[in-house]
Amino acid sequence: MISIKIPGQETIHAKHLVLDYNGTLAIDGMLIPGVKEKLNLLANQISIHVITADTFGKAAESLQEIKCTCIVPKAENMKEKKLQFITELGAENTIAIGNGFNDALMLENATIGIALIQKEGASLKTILNADIICTDINDALELLLNPMRVTATLRN
């Protein structure tokens, strides 16, 4: 579990990290350098789940050496499927990271939503639903490895 104290709010006790794959962990289906190592470090503290439409068909293979679950639902209604997934996990105990339009509801409802603007860009709706914006997945993962950075960003 990752605990994050934000002044003026209840302490967050995150048990799950839910991430999109393409545009978030990968560019054009290829895992971004540094992601595997950081996710495996985080896996010692929090359960990691990747939920993706898997546009390039490479998610499961690319994630084999990472301590995470990979979920590839049928592509229809992905926005609602991602929301349903974090709701079933317990959105109040879930941190979500994504960039696409189908990540918007997931980020809005997670206890902390982090939107990424990387090479694939990001949906404006998703950005507006996020609590934090990063321009690199490695920076976003380092926020979770160093929770005081989240405190500094979200404090009143």
CYANA upper distance limits for C-alpha pairs under 8 A (distance plus 0.5 A):
  1 MET  CA     13 HIS  CA      6.82
  1 MET  CA     14 ALA  CA      6.00
  1 MET  CA     15 LYS  CA      5.25
  1 MET  CA     16 HIS  CA      8.28
  1 MET  CA     45 GLN  CA      5.51
  1 MET  CA     46 ILE  CA      5.48
  2 ILE  CA     12 ILE  CA      8.33
  2 ILE  CA     13 HIS  CA      6.27
  2 ILE  CA     14 ALA  CA      5.63
  2 ILE  CA     15 LYS  CA      7.20
  2 ILE  CA     45 GLN  CA      6.76
  2 ILE  CA     46 ILE  CA      7.08
  2 ILE  CA    144 LEU  CA      8.12
  2 ILE  CA    147 PRO  CA      8.20
  3 SER  CA     11 THR  CA      7.23
  3 SER  CA     12 ILE  CA      5.96
  3 SER  CA     13 HIS  CA      5.02
  3 SER  CA     14 ALA  CA      6.76
  3 SER  CA    147 PRO  CA      8.02
  4 ILE  CA     11 THR  CA      6.19
  4 ILE  CA     12 ILE  CA      5.53
  4 ILE  CA     13 HIS  CA      7.13
  4 ILE  CA    147 PRO  CA      6.35
  4 ILE  CA    148 MET  CA      7.74
  4 ILE  CA    150 VAL  CA      7.82
  4 ILE  CA    151 THR  CA      7.16
  5 LYS  CA      9 GLN  CA      8.15
  5 LYS  CA     10 GLU  CA      7.67
  5 LYS  CA     11 THR  CA      5.04
  5 LYS  CA     12 ILE  CA      6.87
  5 LYS  CA    148 MET  CA      8.46
  5 LYS  CA    151 THR  CA      6.76
  6 ILE  CA     10 GLU  CA      7.55
  6 ILE  CA     11 THR  CA      6.78
  6 ILE  CA     12 ILE  CA      8.36
  6 ILE  CA    151 THR  CA      5.58
  6 ILE  CA    154 LEU  CA      7.16
  6 ILE  CA    155 ARG  CA      5.96
  7 PRO  CA    151 THR  CA      8.21
  7 PRO  CA    155 ARG  CA      6.16
  7 PRO  CA    156 ASN  CA      7.11
  8 GLY  CA    155 ARG  CA      7.98
  8 GLY  CA    156 ASN  CA      7.16
 12 ILE  CA     93 ASN  CA      7.79
 12 ILE  CA    111 THR  CA      7.96
 13 HIS  CA     93 ASN  CA      6.46
 14 ALA  CA     46 ILE  CA      7.73
 14 ALA  CA     92 GLU  CA      8.20
 14 ALA  CA     93 ASN  CA      4.87
 14 ALA  CA     94 THR  CA      5.89
 14 ALA  CA     95 ILE  CA      7.06
 14 ALA  CA    111 THR  CA      8.37
 15 LYS  CA     45 GLN  CA      8.45
 15 LYS  CA     46 ILE  CA      5.69
 15 LYS  CA     47 SER  CA      6.68
 15 LYS  CA     93 ASN  CA      5.93
 15 LYS  CA     94 THR  CA      6.66
 16 HIS  CA     46 ILE  CA      6.00
 16 HIS  CA     47 SER  CA      5.24
 16 HIS  CA     48 ILE  CA      6.42
 16 HIS  CA     49 HIS  CA      7.92
 16 HIS  CA     89 LEU  CA      8.01
 16 HIS  CA     93 ASN  CA      6.86
 16 HIS  CA     94 THR  CA      5.18
 16 HIS  CA     95 ILE  CA      6.78
 17 LEU  CA     46 ILE  CA      7.15
 17 LEU  CA     47 SER  CA      6.62
 17 LEU  CA     48 ILE  CA      5.35
 17 LEU  CA     49 HIS  CA      6.66
 17 LEU  CA     94 THR  CA      6.22
 17 LEU  CA     95 ILE  CA      5.37
 17 LEU  CA     96 ALA  CA      6.28
 17 LEU  CA     97 ILE  CA      8.30
 18 VAL  CA     48 ILE  CA      6.55
 18 VAL  CA     49 HIS  CA      5.28
 18 VAL  CA     50 VAL  CA      6.19
 18 VAL  CA     51 ILE  CA      7.56
 18 VAL  CA     86 ILE  CA      7.95
 18 VAL  CA     94 THR  CA      7.53
 18 VAL  CA     95 ILE  CA      6.77
 18 VAL  CA     96 ALA  CA      5.23
 18 VAL  CA     97 ILE  CA      6.91
 19 LEU  CA     24 THR  CA      7.80
 19 LEU  CA     25 LEU  CA      8.19
 19 LEU  CA     48 ILE  CA      8.33
 19 LEU  CA     49 HIS  CA      6.81
 19 LEU  CA     50 VAL  CA      5.29
 19 LEU  CA     51 ILE  CA      6.77
 19 LEU  CA     96 ALA  CA      6.22
 19 LEU  CA     97 ILE  CA      5.32
 19 LEU  CA     98 GLY  CA      6.45
 20 ASP  CA     24 THR  CA      6.24
 20 ASP  CA     25 LEU  CA      7.43
 20 ASP  CA     50 VAL  CA      6.19
 20 ASP  CA     51 ILE  CA      5.97
 20 ASP  CA     52 THR  CA      5.93
 20 ASP  CA     97 ILE  CA      6.99
 20 ASP  CA     98 GLY  CA      5.59
 20 ASP  CA     99 ASN  CA      8.08
 20 ASP  CA    103 ASP  CA      7.87
 21 TYR  CA     25 LEU  CA      5.39
 21 TYR  CA     26 ALA  CA      6.32
 21 TYR  CA     29 GLY  CA      8.46
 21 TYR  CA     50 VAL  CA      6.95
 21 TYR  CA     51 ILE  CA      7.49
 21 TYR  CA     52 THR  CA      6.16
 21 TYR  CA     54 ASP  CA      7.54
 21 TYR  CA     59 ALA  CA      7.31
 21 TYR  CA     98 GLY  CA      8.35
 22 ASN  CA     26 ALA  CA      5.36
 22 ASN  CA     27 ILE  CA      6.39
 22 ASN  CA     28 ASP  CA      7.24
 22 ASN  CA     29 GLY  CA      6.44
 22 ASN  CA     52 THR  CA      7.98
 22 ASN  CA     54 ASP  CA      7.37
 22 ASN  CA     55 THR  CA      7.70
 22 ASN  CA     56 PHE  CA      8.49
 23 GLY  CA     27 ILE  CA      5.89
 23 GLY  CA     28 ASP  CA      8.06
 23 GLY  CA     98 GLY  CA      8.07
 23 GLY  CA     99 ASN  CA      6.79
 23 GLY  CA    100 GLY  CA      7.91
 23 GLY  CA    116 LEU  CA      8.48
 23 GLY  CA    118 GLN  CA      7.29
 23 GLY  CA    119 LYS  CA      7.69
 23 GLY  CA    120 GLU  CA      5.79
 23 GLY  CA    121 GLY  CA      7.89
 24 THR  CA     97 ILE  CA      7.80
 24 THR  CA     98 GLY  CA      6.05
 24 THR  CA     99 ASN  CA      6.65
 24 THR  CA    116 LEU  CA      7.08
 24 THR  CA    118 GLN  CA      8.10
 24 THR  CA    137 ILE  CA      6.91
 25 LEU  CA     31 LEU  CA      6.33
 25 LEU  CA     32 ILE  CA      6.52
 25 LEU  CA     35 VAL  CA      7.31
 25 LEU  CA    137 ILE  CA      7.02
 26 ALA  CA     30 MET  CA      5.44
 26 ALA  CA     31 LEU  CA      4.65
 26 ALA  CA     32 ILE  CA      5.63
 27 ILE  CA     31 LEU  CA      7.11
 27 ILE  CA     32 ILE  CA      7.16
 27 ILE  CA    119 LYS  CA      7.61
 27 ILE  CA    120 GLU  CA      7.54
 28 ASP  CA     56 PHE  CA      7.37
 29 GLY  CA     54 ASP  CA      8.38
 29 GLY  CA     55 THR  CA      8.03
 29 GLY  CA     56 PHE  CA      5.72
 29 GLY  CA     57 GLY  CA      7.74
 29 GLY  CA     58 LYS  CA      6.19
 29 GLY  CA     59 ALA  CA      7.47
 30 MET  CA     58 LYS  CA      7.88
 30 MET  CA     62 SER  CA      7.77
 31 LEU  CA     35 VAL  CA      7.60
 31 LEU  CA     36 LYS  CA      8.42
 31 LEU  CA     62 SER  CA      6.97
 34 GLY  CA     38 LYS  CA      6.91
 34 GLY  CA    138 ASN  CA      7.14
 35 VAL  CA     39 LEU  CA      6.48
 35 VAL  CA    137 ILE  CA      7.85
 35 VAL  CA    138 ASN  CA      6.74
 36 LYS  CA     40 ASN  CA      6.65
 36 LYS  CA     63 LEU  CA      8.36
 36 LYS  CA     65 GLU  CA      7.93
 36 LYS  CA     66 ILE  CA      6.48
 37 GLU  CA     41 LEU  CA      6.81
 38 LYS  CA     42 LEU  CA      6.70
 38 LYS  CA    138 ASN  CA      7.96
 38 LYS  CA    141 LEU  CA      7.10
 38 LYS  CA    142 GLU  CA      8.04
 39 LEU  CA     43 ALA  CA      6.51
 39 LEU  CA     48 ILE  CA      8.25
 39 LEU  CA     66 ILE  CA      7.29
 39 LEU  CA     67 LYS  CA      7.96
 39 LEU  CA    141 LEU  CA      7.92
 40 ASN  CA     44 ASN  CA      7.54
 40 ASN  CA     66 ILE  CA      6.31
 40 ASN  CA     67 LYS  CA      6.36
 41 LEU  CA     45 GLN  CA      8.24
 42 LEU  CA     46 ILE  CA      6.59
 42 LEU  CA     48 ILE  CA      8.48
 42 LEU  CA    144 LEU  CA      8.19
 42 LEU  CA    145 LEU  CA      7.19
 43 ALA  CA     47 SER  CA      6.36
 43 ALA  CA     48 ILE  CA      6.77
 43 ALA  CA     67 LYS  CA      6.62
 43 ALA  CA     68 CYS  CA      7.92
 47 SER  CA     68 CYS  CA      7.54
 48 ILE  CA     67 LYS  CA      7.67
 48 ILE  CA     68 CYS  CA      5.32
 48 ILE  CA     69 THR  CA      7.03
 49 HIS  CA     68 CYS  CA      5.92
 49 HIS  CA     69 THR  CA      5.30
 49 HIS  CA     70 CYS  CA      6.50
 49 HIS  CA     71 ILE  CA      7.97
 50 VAL  CA     68 CYS  CA      7.60
 50 VAL  CA     69 THR  CA      6.62
 50 VAL  CA     70 CYS  CA      5.28
 50 VAL  CA     71 ILE  CA      6.56
 51 ILE  CA     70 CYS  CA      6.50
 51 ILE  CA     71 ILE  CA      5.18
 51 ILE  CA     72 VAL  CA      6.44
 51 ILE  CA     73 PRO  CA      8.20
 51 ILE  CA     82 LYS  CA      7.44
 52 THR  CA     59 ALA  CA      8.43
 52 THR  CA     70 CYS  CA      8.35
 52 THR  CA     71 ILE  CA      6.94
 52 THR  CA     72 VAL  CA      5.77
 52 THR  CA     73 PRO  CA      7.70
 53 ALA  CA     72 VAL  CA      6.19
 53 ALA  CA     73 PRO  CA      7.03
 53 ALA  CA     74 LYS  CA      7.49
 53 ALA  CA     75 ALA  CA      5.82
 53 ALA  CA     78 MET  CA      7.64
 54 ASP  CA     58 LYS  CA      7.29
 54 ASP  CA     59 ALA  CA      6.54
 54 ASP  CA     72 VAL  CA      7.11
 58 LYS  CA     62 SER  CA      6.49
 59 ALA  CA     63 LEU  CA      6.54
 59 ALA  CA     70 CYS  CA      8.05
 60 ALA  CA     64 GLN  CA      6.83
 60 ALA  CA     70 CYS  CA      6.80
 63 LEU  CA     68 CYS  CA      8.04
 63 LEU  CA     70 CYS  CA      8.08
 73 PRO  CA     78 MET  CA      8.18
 73 PRO  CA     81 LYS  CA      8.24
 74 LYS  CA     78 MET  CA      8.21
 77 ASN  CA     81 LYS  CA      6.77
 78 MET  CA     82 LYS  CA      6.49
 78 MET  CA    102 ASN  CA      6.24
 79 LYS  CA     83 LEU  CA      6.89
 79 LYS  CA    101 PHE  CA      7.89
 79 LYS  CA    102 ASN  CA      4.52
 79 LYS  CA    103 ASP  CA      6.41
 79 LYS  CA    104 ALA  CA      7.53
 79 LYS  CA    105 LEU  CA      6.92
 79 LYS  CA    106 MET  CA      7.87
 80 GLU  CA     84 GLN  CA      6.54
 80 GLU  CA    102 ASN  CA      8.33
 80 GLU  CA    105 LEU  CA      7.87
 81 LYS  CA     85 PHE  CA      6.58
 82 LYS  CA     86 ILE  CA      6.97
 82 LYS  CA    102 ASN  CA      8.13
 82 LYS  CA    103 ASP  CA      7.47
 82 LYS  CA    105 LEU  CA      8.16
 82 LYS  CA    106 MET  CA      6.35
 83 LEU  CA     87 THR  CA      6.59
 83 LEU  CA    105 LEU  CA      6.31
 83 LEU  CA    106 MET  CA      5.20
 83 LEU  CA    109 ASN  CA      7.96
 84 GLN  CA     88 GLU  CA      6.63
 85 PHE  CA     89 LEU  CA      6.89
 86 ILE  CA     90 GLY  CA      6.44
 86 ILE  CA     91 ALA  CA      5.64
 86 ILE  CA     94 THR  CA      7.27
 86 ILE  CA    106 MET  CA      7.35
 86 ILE  CA    110 ALA  CA      7.60
 87 THR  CA     91 ALA  CA      5.47
 89 LEU  CA     93 ASN  CA      8.21
 89 LEU  CA     94 THR  CA      7.83
 90 GLY  CA     94 THR  CA      6.93
 91 ALA  CA     95 ILE  CA      8.29
 91 ALA  CA    109 ASN  CA      6.78
 91 ALA  CA    110 ALA  CA      5.24
 91 ALA  CA    111 THR  CA      6.58
 92 GLU  CA    109 ASN  CA      8.49
 92 GLU  CA    110 ALA  CA      6.65
 92 GLU  CA    111 THR  CA      5.37
 93 ASN  CA    110 ALA  CA      8.01
 93 ASN  CA    111 THR  CA      6.71
 94 THR  CA    110 ALA  CA      5.94
 94 THR  CA    111 THR  CA      6.18
 94 THR  CA    112 ILE  CA      7.62
 95 ILE  CA    107 LEU  CA      8.46
 95 ILE  CA    110 ALA  CA      6.10
 95 ILE  CA    111 THR  CA      6.30
 95 ILE  CA    112 ILE  CA      5.37
 95 ILE  CA    113 GLY  CA      6.45
 95 ILE  CA    114 ILE  CA      8.25
 96 ALA  CA    106 MET  CA      7.13
 96 ALA  CA    107 LEU  CA      6.08
 96 ALA  CA    110 ALA  CA      6.48
 96 ALA  CA    111 THR  CA      8.50
 96 ALA  CA    112 ILE  CA      6.93
 96 ALA  CA    113 GLY  CA      5.44
 96 ALA  CA    114 ILE  CA      6.66
 97 ILE  CA    103 ASP  CA      8.47
 97 ILE  CA    107 LEU  CA      7.29
 97 ILE  CA    113 GLY  CA      6.47
 97 ILE  CA    114 ILE  CA      5.20
 97 ILE  CA    115 ALA  CA      6.28
 97 ILE  CA    116 LEU  CA      7.82
 98 GLY  CA    103 ASP  CA      6.09
 98 GLY  CA    104 ALA  CA      8.49
 98 GLY  CA    107 LEU  CA      7.84
 98 GLY  CA    114 ILE  CA      7.13
 98 GLY  CA    115 ALA  CA      5.73
 98 GLY  CA    116 LEU  CA      6.57
 98 GLY  CA    126 THR  CA      8.36
 99 ASN  CA    103 ASP  CA      6.87
 99 ASN  CA    104 ALA  CA      8.48
 99 ASN  CA    115 ALA  CA      5.81
 99 ASN  CA    116 LEU  CA      5.57
 99 ASN  CA    117 ILE  CA      7.08
 99 ASN  CA    121 GLY  CA      7.69
 99 ASN  CA    122 ALA  CA      5.22
 99 ASN  CA    123 SER  CA      6.75
 99 ASN  CA    126 THR  CA      6.92
 99 ASN  CA    127 ILE  CA      8.06
100 GLY  CA    104 ALA  CA      7.61
100 GLY  CA    122 ALA  CA      6.06
100 GLY  CA    123 SER  CA      5.71
100 GLY  CA    126 THR  CA      7.07
101 PHE  CA    122 ALA  CA      8.09
101 PHE  CA    123 SER  CA      5.57
101 PHE  CA    124 LEU  CA      8.26
101 PHE  CA    125 LYS  CA      6.98
101 PHE  CA    126 THR  CA      6.32
103 ASP  CA    107 LEU  CA      6.70
103 ASP  CA    126 THR  CA      6.77
104 ALA  CA    108 GLU  CA      6.67
104 ALA  CA    125 LYS  CA      6.58
104 ALA  CA    126 THR  CA      4.58
104 ALA  CA    127 ILE  CA      8.14
104 ALA  CA    129 ASN  CA      6.51
104 ALA  CA    130 ALA  CA      8.31
105 LEU  CA    109 ASN  CA      6.60
105 LEU  CA    126 THR  CA      8.14
105 LEU  CA    129 ASN  CA      7.85
106 MET  CA    110 ALA  CA      6.53
106 MET  CA    113 GLY  CA      8.03
107 LEU  CA    112 ILE  CA      7.55
107 LEU  CA    113 GLY  CA      4.62
107 LEU  CA    114 ILE  CA      7.13
107 LEU  CA    115 ALA  CA      7.99
107 LEU  CA    126 THR  CA      7.55
107 LEU  CA    129 ASN  CA      6.52
107 LEU  CA    130 ALA  CA      6.03
107 LEU  CA    131 ASP  CA      8.45
108 GLU  CA    113 GLY  CA      6.76
108 GLU  CA    126 THR  CA      8.42
108 GLU  CA    129 ASN  CA      5.18
108 GLU  CA    130 ALA  CA      6.47
108 GLU  CA    131 ASP  CA      8.49
109 ASN  CA    113 GLY  CA      8.10
112 ILE  CA    130 ALA  CA      8.03
112 ILE  CA    131 ASP  CA      6.57
112 ILE  CA    132 ILE  CA      8.31
113 GLY  CA    129 ASN  CA      7.94
113 GLY  CA    130 ALA  CA      5.22
113 GLY  CA    131 ASP  CA      5.71
113 GLY  CA    132 ILE  CA      6.99
114 ILE  CA    130 ALA  CA      5.89
114 ILE  CA    131 ASP  CA      6.50
114 ILE  CA    132 ILE  CA      5.29
114 ILE  CA    133 ILE  CA      6.17
114 ILE  CA    134 CYS  CA      7.65
114 ILE  CA    140 ALA  CA      7.88
115 ALA  CA    122 ALA  CA      8.13
115 ALA  CA    126 THR  CA      7.11
115 ALA  CA    127 ILE  CA      6.15
115 ALA  CA    130 ALA  CA      6.19
115 ALA  CA    131 ASP  CA      8.36
115 ALA  CA    132 ILE  CA      6.85
115 ALA  CA    133 ILE  CA      5.37
115 ALA  CA    134 CYS  CA      6.83
116 LEU  CA    121 GLY  CA      8.25
116 LEU  CA    122 ALA  CA      7.06
116 LEU  CA    127 ILE  CA      8.38
116 LEU  CA    133 ILE  CA      6.34
116 LEU  CA    134 CYS  CA      5.50
116 LEU  CA    135 THR  CA      5.97
116 LEU  CA    136 ASP  CA      7.09
116 LEU  CA    137 ILE  CA      7.38
117 ILE  CA    121 GLY  CA      5.45
117 ILE  CA    122 ALA  CA      5.68
117 ILE  CA    133 ILE  CA      7.98
117 ILE  CA    134 CYS  CA      6.93
117 ILE  CA    135 THR  CA      5.32
117 ILE  CA    136 ASP  CA      7.64
118 GLN  CA    122 ALA  CA      7.89
118 GLN  CA    135 THR  CA      6.00
118 GLN  CA    136 ASP  CA      6.60
122 ALA  CA    126 THR  CA      7.59
122 ALA  CA    127 ILE  CA      7.54
123 SER  CA    127 ILE  CA      6.85
124 LEU  CA    128 LEU  CA      6.65
125 LYS  CA    129 ASN  CA      6.80
126 THR  CA    130 ALA  CA      6.82
127 ILE  CA    133 ILE  CA      7.50
131 ASP  CA    154 LEU  CA      8.22
132 ILE  CA    153 THR  CA      8.16
132 ILE  CA    154 LEU  CA      8.47
134 CYS  CA    139 ASP  CA      7.29
134 CYS  CA    140 ALA  CA      6.55
135 THR  CA    139 ASP  CA      8.01
136 ASP  CA    140 ALA  CA      7.01
137 ILE  CA    141 LEU  CA      6.67
138 ASN  CA    142 GLU  CA      6.59
139 ASP  CA    143 LEU  CA      6.84
140 ALA  CA    144 LEU  CA      7.47
141 LEU  CA    145 LEU  CA      6.92
142 GLU  CA    146 ASN  CA      6.48
143 LEU  CA    147 PRO  CA      6.27
143 LEU  CA    148 MET  CA      8.31
143 LEU  CA    149 ARG  CA      6.14
143 LEU  CA    150 VAL  CA      6.50
144 LEU  CA    150 VAL  CA      7.87
146 ASN  CA    150 VAL  CA      8.17
147 PRO  CA    151 THR  CA      7.02
148 MET  CA    152 ALA  CA      6.66
149 ARG  CA    153 THR  CA      6.74
150 VAL  CA    154 LEU  CA      6.56
151 THR  CA    155 ARG  CA      6.14
